[in-house]
Amino acid sequence: MRRYELVFVLAPTLTEEEVDEQVDMYSKVAVDMGAEVADVDKWGKRRLAFPVQKHKDGYYTVLTLDEEGGVAIAELERRFKVSDAVIRFLAVRIDEELKRVRKFETRKEARQKRRSRAARSTEQPVAKEEPETDKE
């Protein structure tokens, strides 16, 4: 299963209840599309680094999902794009680092196996040939 983090910023013009409704709606869409919601982290209202659509503040939310194919992520991104309430969003696959670590571990194990095989083959005694002498 792949793990994704979706960070989205909702418009500051929304009330706390509307923000909760939006977050619940997006969580429900993810579950309906086959994803598992691992965590919902509401950061609350924060100042943006730069104005976005003439807004200086926004309600930050981090949604962590577990999903196989990315269908729910695509659907959520589509809904974020058409929603006026969402002023910015970003979806990131966070299991890539774990995948990379596993890949390096398997490479390391394969390298160690090759080295141990090579060491065993050099340890086997090789029959020495005696030099030929001319006995005439």
N, C-alpha and C positions, 0 to 999 in steps of 0.2 A: 504494500500500500504506500502511496506517495503522500507526503505531508506538505500542505500549502499554508501560507500565511497571507491573508488579505487584510490590508490596511486601507481603510476608507475614512474620508473626512466629510462629515455632514455639515450643511449650512448652519451658521449661527442663528439664523432667523427661526429655527425650529424650537419648540418647547421640549422640555425633558421627556414628556410623555410621547411626543412625536418621534424623538430620537429612539426611545425604547421600542416603539412600534416598528420603526424602520429596521432596527437591528434584529428584532424578532422575525420580521418578514424575510430578511435576507438569510437568516439561519434556517427558517422553514423551507425556503427555496432550495438551499443546499441539501437539506435532508431529503426533500422530495426528489431531487435529482440523483440521489444515491450516495451522497457524501456523509461522513460522520463528523459532527461538530466536536472537536477536541477541546476547544476553549474559546470563550468570548471575553475579551478584555476591553472594557470601556475606560478610556483615559479621561473622558470628560472634555470640557471646553478649554482649548488652548490657543495661544497666539500662533498664527502661521508665520513661516520664515519670510514670506513675501506675499503680497496681495494676490489672491486667486479669485477670479470673477468678481472683483471689487469687494471681497470679504477679507477681513484681517484676522478673524477668529474662526474656529471650527470645532466640531465635536469629533474627536478621534476615536476610532474603534478598530481593534485588531481581532480578526476572526481566524482561528486556526482550524483547518479542515484536514481530514484523512480521506483520500479518494483514489480509486484505481486509474481511471482514464482521463480525468480533467474535464469531463462534461459539465459538472456543476460549476467549475471555475469559469468556463466559457460563458455559461448562462448568467452567472453573477456579474461578470464583466460587461456583458451586453446590457443587463439591467442597470448597472452603474452608469453606463454611457447615456442612457435615455432618461435617467432620473434627474430632476432638477434639485433634489435634496442633496445629492452626492456632488461635491465640488472637486474632489480629487480621490483617486484610488490607485492601489498598487498590489498586484498579486505576485508572490514569489514562492517558488518551490524550495522548501528548506531541507528536504532530505538529500539533496545533492551532495552536501558535505559528508554525510554518513555513507553515501554510495561511493564517494571518492576514497574515503578511508578504507572501506572494505576492499576496494580494487587494489590499493597499495598493499594491503595485508596479504591478499592472495598472490600478488607478484613477489612479495618478499618470501612467502612460503615456498613458491615454485623455485625461486633462486636458491634457497637453502637446500631444497631437495636435490637440485642439480649439483650443487657443490658437495653434498654428502656422497652422492653417487660417484662423482669424480674422485673424491678422496678415497673411497672404498676400492675403486678400480686401480689406483696407484699403490695401494697397500698390498695387493695380491702379489705374491712372489713371482718374479719372472725368472724362468730358467736361464742361467748364464751359459753361454756357449763358450767352450774352451777354445783357445786359439789353436789353430792347426799348426802342427809342427811337421816339418819335412824330415822324415826318418829314412834316409837313404843309405 
